[in-house]
């Protein structure tokens, strides 16, 4: 098992860009974890004069926004929100996607037809509008944003899982498992799923990046949770001052850009490391 | 060995008038048609025939693992230790599979889950049907690997299937199949994907395991060398029907059905005279969709006569312990009997 891990790490590290992405993601995670120690007080409280530019005051290294709140503190706490929503939404999407895709492929026939039409139905709905609708119906809370993002991003995972399952379903080892007396659920999740996971993991990591963007968009439009700090919200608040104090939008914008880029790079790296066809290249 | 001993025992498996049909767009095709077979404990039955004759479907039908759709059992019974497997629910069937009846497949390299270690797969097979702890199952797994002659068994438990050779993998498959002490083992072309020396070892191993456990064995093959090596009795299938059923020695000595003769004639052997050619069976198997009236083999048979074209030959006990479905054979044997009688 250990040698497998080392092997995996070596293949991952062969992709330099993925390594850079991984370091960036680690940094964001570090900031998110350390936020309560770096900024013990509520990040949304007003701390000083509004519109202090970055690198001017040593107390507020990233400056203050239009209300005089510490941007550095909001970025640090925003990293928590962003990562939490990204991870949970991706987990939600992956769970729904795998369940739907696996069931459709394994059962086949009318179950497959029904589930895939259902998936296509979701694909045709404009994503952002659907998220906004759910959030405005359920309420502006972090959980609801997470669920909403999960609900709009599961379709590609379902389709990928289905394709993987279809190619594995008729393999002889599945027949052998049935001949051993295993039930459908055991075969689906215990035997076929581990074989189909690598590409699904890659896609899930990319869904995290997508979820970060969705969260930002929702918060930018003012439909995010008003009680937690978030990068999108910060950009939304700062947009009225974009001509004079553009840094209020630029700082969180840069954070979003780097995080999404890093997550995509990690996704590519995972693809290289997990895809057996690219091994030993 | 042989039929005499086996016949004295009651069969553990008896298939009665099994009918499997393929429901295709073109219509309903009789893939297995009125097949009856018996296997006793400790007996080895070989089912022989060319591709598409229904031998693998028969095996899958016994296990109730037919690909549905298109295949489905439409008639007959599969009696195993007094129970009709056809009438069992899927859940009841899951308790039979792997425990009472096991199966091994043609290609060992693809029959093991590529992402699970050999040990875990074995332990899974053991714990599926027996209530033992992981540790006990682990010990039993080592024991099983030794039983199938895998050297360095403890270390091999941690290997992944791709780290093993084809012969090794087939040994692991056999170990998994016998893990719960089945009463019947079905081997679907177990040696086809292996090279010749390994084939012989695997056959030897299966013989040994059968002798020590007394399980019944059904071996499905188109390799008559394997049949001669391991079988007690042979059922020859053609186009979904059994055409000849005989003890192995008497079948090789005197094949009666014209198709069996063709099969034996088309098999290379060391005793064949130098320079003599292998005789192939002319023509090809009729498609299931347009089986002719009468005998399915009529278009390839040298001894075909009028009756073969209109009437379907039934299995008849023409010789001791043997049944044959062939009019030409009936005519020939009754003539022989007449000669002896006169």
HADDOCK unambig.tbl for C-alpha pairs under 7 A between the chains (distance, minus, plus):
assign (segid A and resid 172 and name CA) (segid B and resid 110 and name CA) 5.66 0.50 0.50
assign (segid A and resid 172 and name CA) (segid B and resid 111 and name CA) 4.83 0.50 0.50
assign (segid A and resid 173 and name CA) (segid B and resid 110 and name CA) 5.87 0.50 0.50
assign (segid A and resid 173 and name CA) (segid B and resid 111 and name CA) 3.79 0.50 0.50
assign (segid A and resid 173 and name CA) (segid B and resid 112 and name CA) 5.01 0.50 0.50
assign (segid A and resid 173 and name CA) (segid B and resid 113 and name CA) 5.60 0.50 0.50
assign (segid A and resid 176 and name CA) (segid B and resid 111 and name CA) 6.07 0.50 0.50
assign (segid A and resid 179 and name CA) (segid B and resid 97 and name CA) 5.50 0.50 0.50
assign (segid A and resid 179 and name CA) (segid B and resid 98 and name CA) 6.01 0.50 0.50
assign (segid A and resid 179 and name CA) (segid B and resid 102 and name CA) 6.47 0.50 0.50
assign (segid A and resid 179 and name CA) (segid B and resid 103 and name CA) 6.13 0.50 0.50
assign (segid A and resid 180 and name CA) (segid B and resid 97 and name CA) 5.38 0.50 0.50
assign (segid A and resid 180 and name CA) (segid B and resid 98 and name CA) 4.04 0.50 0.50
assign (segid A and resid 180 and name CA) (segid B and resid 102 and name CA) 6.72 0.50 0.50
assign (segid A and resid 180 and name CA) (segid B and resid 125 and name CA) 6.66 0.50 0.50
assign (segid A and resid 181 and name CA) (segid B and resid 94 and name CA) 4.27 0.50 0.50
assign (segid A and resid 181 and name CA) (segid B and resid 95 and name CA) 6.11 0.50 0.50
assign (segid A and resid 181 and name CA) (segid B and resid 97 and name CA) 4.54 0.50 0.50
assign (segid A and resid 181 and name CA) (segid B and resid 98 and name CA) 5.41 0.50 0.50
assign (segid A and resid 182 and name CA) (segid B and resid 94 and name CA) 6.42 0.50 0.50
assign (segid A and resid 183 and name CA) (segid B and resid 94 and name CA) 6.98 0.50 0.50
assign (segid A and resid 191 and name CA) (segid B and resid 113 and name CA) 6.98 0.50 0.50
assign (segid A and resid 194 and name CA) (segid B and resid 115 and name CA) 6.90 0.50 0.50
assign (segid A and resid 195 and name CA) (segid B and resid 115 and name CA) 6.28 0.50 0.50
